[in-house]
Amino acid sequence: MSRTADLVIVGAGPAGMAAAVTARRHQLDVLVVDEQAAPGGQIWRDVEAVSCKPQAAFLGNAYHEGLAAVGRFRASGATYEPNTKVWQVEAGPRAFLTRDGAASSVKARSMLLATGAQERPVPFPGWTLPGVMTVGAAQIMLKTSGQVPVEPVWIAANGPLALLYAAQLLKMGGRIAGFLDTTPAIDVSATIPKLAAAAFAAPGDLLKGLGWIVNLRRHVPYIRHVARIEAFGTDRLERFRYETASGVAATVDAHLLLVHEGVVPSIHPTLSLGCVHNWLGGQDCFAPALDAWGETSEAGIFVAGDGGGIGGAAVASLRGEIAGLRIAARAGRISAVEAQAAAQPIRSRLKRALTARSFLDAFYRPRASIFVPADETIACRCEEVSVASIRAQAAIGRPGPNQIKASTRAGMGPCQGRQCSYTIASVLADAEGRQVPDIGLYRVRPPLKPLTLDELASLDDVGCPT
């Protein structure tokens, strides 16, 4: 089945919902598709159901703000299709979907990709053992089902999300065996101007974060500047070893280790489209090049939210509104002058909301070993390709990620390179004496997500991808 719409939005998180509400305000025909069963994205995951559960009391006011956002989205009149997987996007624009076992396509005047962020991969020796998981995954379990680990958990992490999860876990009666702060030591004097700007723009957020740290250090063993981690076990995690930048080391027994090194934009769709991407040095990642309205180098295709650069829920919502205005103008529902005037106060709020971002990016840089891990580390966990194997290929010549994919199968597994692309690029850059932006990432090919032959066969001739 092939359909049409004025606007198709991929993702029902803060950015996607805000863009839908704005576009509907100007009478656009809007279709919103999302893999999850309910709107809210990862940040407000399943907020409608969770708001009625006991854990809601421990998730904080910011989480409850999502309930109001979802309410506005539900009332907007946008067509919403949950449990829908987007497995290909094309210029035009056109999206290919599967829902309830059947594939379809939708052609639109404009497309907004609000695919959010993914946790940065944290490769170290033993990271693929059962019992090692990400803080983000643990927080999803806490949010949706109120699950708290039975045993005290170790957390080895860097960044606000880990501090938030630790605070929520303690409030819900969970126990933390120790918090390994992997934030590298930095020149504090260099961050003072950014800290001052952040304190002026968002004093409440900084005080909240400081409160998390103070409470954590009061109740939990807290080890700073952890530089290296190695996990051990036969069939699952049994123990791990850590070492600080100053050389202090210890080995501890553990059955659950949660790791986190920040998040990066989810850019598989824009890579597939061939959009121009820029290297964001402050966030150590690629992001699509966007104009002031969020439009990519492909006409009619927009990105809003963390998929265009990490900013958080408030920033994502504002970027969604701005993109929605431009899309409405592009459809002829408002003039360019009207869109500019409506966007001006939103841009002012956006600028203020982004003020703290430069401080967070500078203060919470990932540790160096995340980018170029030890040779025995598994780089591609889907195909079990080691860092040593990548280095061996690099020694033959100056291969790029696509040559590595062909020779080692790295990046060919179910995640299609989402978990190894940056590691491969970083190892190649280190081995070849180049920079990651010069190496680039894998070439992304359809399908973006796995689909069955039955689903593919259900497309009619008109809907077949090119």
TALINHU-V874764 format. One record per residue. N is the residue number from 1. PSI is psi in radians with two decimals (none if undefined). Layout:
BEGIN
<<N,PSI> <N,PSI>>
END
This chain:
BEGIN
<<1,2.36> <2,2.34> <3,3.01> <4,2.74> <5,2.78> <6,-0.70> <7,2.27> <8,2.26> <9,2.22> <10,1.85> <11,2.18> <12,0.76> <13,-2.86> <14,-0.79> <15,-0.83> <16,-0.73> <17,-0.74> <18,-0.72> <19,-0.69> <20,-0.77> <21,-0.76> <22,-0.80> <23,-0.70> <24,-0.54> <25,-0.45> <26,0.40> <27,0.50> <28,2.60> <29,1.92> <30,2.28> <31,2.16> <32,2.16> <33,2.54> <34,2.53> <35,-0.48> <36,2.90> <37,-0.19> <38,2.69> <39,2.79> <40,-0.37> <41,-2.93> <42,-0.63> <43,-0.64> <44,0.78> <45,2.18> <46,0.66> <47,-0.57> <48,-0.77> <49,-0.68> <50,-0.52> <51,-0.34> <52,0.02> <53,2.81> <54,-0.61> <55,-0.24> <56,-0.57> <57,-0.32> <58,-0.02> <59,-0.18> <60,2.83> <61,-0.61> <62,-0.62> <63,-0.65> <64,-0.39> <65,-0.46> <66,-0.50> <67,-0.71> <68,-0.69> <69,-0.72> <70,-0.65> <71,-0.76> <72,-0.68> <73,-0.79> <74,-0.61> <75,-0.09> <76,-0.42> <77,0.05> <78,2.51> <79,2.18> <80,2.18> <81,1.71> <82,3.09> <83,0.65> <84,2.22> <85,2.23> <86,1.99> <87,-0.04> <88,2.48> <89,2.53> <90,2.73> <91,2.67> <92,-0.82> <93,2.80> <94,2.48> <95,2.50> <96,2.29> <97,2.76> <98,2.39> <99,2.30> <100,0.65> <101,0.04> <102,2.47> <103,2.63> <104,3.01> <105,2.72> <106,2.25> <107,2.36> <108,2.80> <109,-0.67> <110,2.67> <111,2.36> <112,2.11> <113,1.93> <114,1.04> <115,-0.03> <116,-2.60> <117,2.93> <118,2.70> <119,2.44> <120,2.29> <121,2.50> <122,1.27> <123,2.27> <124,2.83> <125,2.13> <126,0.09> <127,-0.25> <128,-0.02> <129,2.43> <130,2.37> <131,-0.26> <132,2.10> <133,3.00> <134,2.72> <135,-0.67> <136,-0.74> <137,-0.72> <138,-0.64> <139,-0.61> <140,-0.75> <141,-0.66> <142,-0.77> <143,-0.89> <144,-0.57> <145,0.08> <146,0.41> <147,2.25> <148,2.29> <149,2.42> <150,-0.74> <151,2.77> <152,2.38> <153,2.53> <154,2.45> <155,2.18> <156,1.83> <157,3.00> <158,2.17> <159,2.91> <160,-0.63> <161,-0.72> <162,-0.70> <163,-0.71> <164,-0.81> <165,-0.76> <166,-0.73> <167,-0.75> <168,-0.71> <169,-0.77> <170,-0.69> <171,-0.57> <172,0.16> <173,0.10> <174,2.87> <175,2.46> <176,2.06> <177,-0.59> <178,2.62> <179,2.01> <180,1.82> <181,1.93> <182,0.16> <183,2.14> <184,2.69> <185,2.39> <186,2.93> <187,1.74> <188,-0.62> <189,-0.52> <190,-0.37> <191,-0.09> <192,-0.80> <193,-0.70> <194,-0.66> <195,-0.73> <196,-0.74> <197,-0.72> <198,-0.70> <199,-0.61> <200,-0.71> <201,-0.66> <202,1.13> <203,-0.62> <204,-0.72> <205,-0.73> <206,-0.70> <207,-0.65> <208,-0.79> <209,-0.71> <210,-0.67> <211,-0.68> <212,-0.79> <213,-0.81> <214,-0.79> <215,-0.68> <216,-0.79> <217,-0.38> <218,-0.56> <219,-0.20> <220,2.44> <221,2.22> <222,1.99> <223,2.17> <224,2.78> <225,0.77> <226,2.16> <227,-0.49> <228,2.51> <229,2.51> <230,2.23> <231,2.57> <232,2.64> <233,2.80> <234,-1.15> <235,-0.19> <236,3.02> <237,2.24> <238,-0.58> <239,2.89> <240,2.77> <241,2.42> <242,2.72> <243,2.35> <244,2.95> <245,-0.43> <246,0.00> <247,0.00> <248,2.23> <249,2.70> <250,2.67> <251,2.26> <252,2.59> <253,2.46> <254,2.57> <255,-0.24> <256,2.11> <257,2.12> <258,2.30> <259,2.68> <260,2.34> <261,0.74> <262,-3.04> <263,2.78> <264,2.71> <265,2.51> <266,1.85> <267,0.19> <268,-0.78> <269,-0.76> <270,-0.54> <271,-0.73> <272,-0.65> <273,-0.25> <274,0.36> <275,2.61> <276,2.38> <277,2.58> <278,2.66> <279,2.14> <280,1.70> <281,-0.63> <282,-0.38> <283,0.05> <284,0.92> <285,2.94> <286,2.67> <287,2.63> <288,2.47> <289,2.18> <290,2.59> <291,-3.02> <292,-0.24> <293,-0.07> <294,0.19> <295,2.40> <296,-3.05> <297,-0.24> <298,2.06> <299,2.32> <300,-0.04> <301,2.10> <302,2.76> <303,2.35> <304,2.65> <305,-2.85> <306,-0.29> <307,-0.28> <308,0.11> <309,2.34> <310,2.24> <311,-0.35> <312,3.09> <313,-0.78> <314,-0.79> <315,-0.72> <316,-0.77> <317,-0.76> <318,-0.73> <319,-0.59> <320,-0.73> <321,-0.78> <322,-0.79> <323,-0.68> <324,-0.65> <325,-0.77> <326,-0.68> <327,-0.66> <328,-0.70> <329,-0.66> <330,-0.53> <331,-0.03> <332,0.24> <333,-0.43> <334,2.82> <335,2.86> <336,-0.64> <337,-0.73> <338,-0.70> <339,-0.74> <340,-0.75> <341,-0.72> <342,-0.54> <343,-0.40> <344,-0.91> <345,-0.51> <346,-0.71> <347,-0.63> <348,-0.75> <349,-0.64> <350,-0.77> <351,-0.73> <352,-0.71> <353,-0.46> <354,-0.14> <355,-0.74> <356,-0.27> <357,-0.72> <358,-0.59> <359,-0.80> <360,-0.71> <361,-0.71> <362,-0.69> <363,-0.66> <364,0.87> <365,2.44> <366,2.69> <367,2.67> <368,-0.64> <369,-0.25> <370,-0.63> <371,-0.75> <372,1.47> <373,3.02> <374,2.69> <375,-0.59> <376,-0.12> <377,2.45> <378,2.09> <379,-0.84> <380,1.85> <381,-0.44> <382,-0.77> <383,0.06> <384,0.89> <385,2.23> <386,2.84> <387,-0.66> <388,-0.66> <389,-0.66> <390,-0.75> <391,-0.66> <392,-0.70> <393,-0.66> <394,-0.51> <395,-0.35> <396,-0.59> <397,-2.44> <398,1.16> <399,2.70> <400,3.11> <401,-0.63> <402,-0.57> <403,-0.64> <404,-0.70> <405,-0.77> <406,-0.60> <407,-0.40> <408,-0.21> <409,0.08> <410,2.25> <411,0.01> <412,0.00> <413,-2.95> <414,-0.56> <415,-0.14> <416,0.65> <417,-0.02> <418,-0.55> <419,-0.20> <420,-0.17> <421,-0.83> <422,-0.63> <423,-0.78> <424,-0.81> <425,-0.72> <426,-0.72> <427,-0.73> <428,-0.75> <429,-0.74> <430,-0.73> <431,-0.55> <432,0.02> <433,0.57> <434,-3.12> <435,2.64> <436,-0.74> <437,-0.49> <438,-0.46> <439,-0.81> <440,-3.04> <441,3.10> <442,2.64> <443,2.20> <444,2.25> <445,2.71> <446,2.66> <447,2.57> <448,-0.52> <449,2.62> <450,2.49> <451,2.73> <452,2.82> <453,-0.58> <454,-0.75> <455,-0.78> <456,-0.71> <457,-0.34> <458,-0.17> <459,2.45> <460,3.04> <461,-0.64> <462,-0.53> <463,-0.05> <464,2.40> <465,2.69> <466,none>>
END
